[in-house]
């Protein structure tokens, strides 16, 4: 039985659910630019430039998103 038809929004997944649109955009941009690659392919300043925001704002968005994601990851893995 189909209960609903609509656009799928991947931010509502088991781990990413709860991120704000801006946090998700920051993480997505950082990932695309290589900020999380080893070795790192982009700096925080690169992420901020791509988003058109201050470096401090980019840092805050990523830190809050990372804290949320790590909490969700650990919580879902432990039970």
Secondary structure, DSSP 8 states (H G I E B T S, - for coil): ---------GGGSTTTTT--HHHHHHHHHHHHHTTTSSS--S-HHHHHHHHTS-HHHHHHHHHHHHHHHHHHHHHHH--
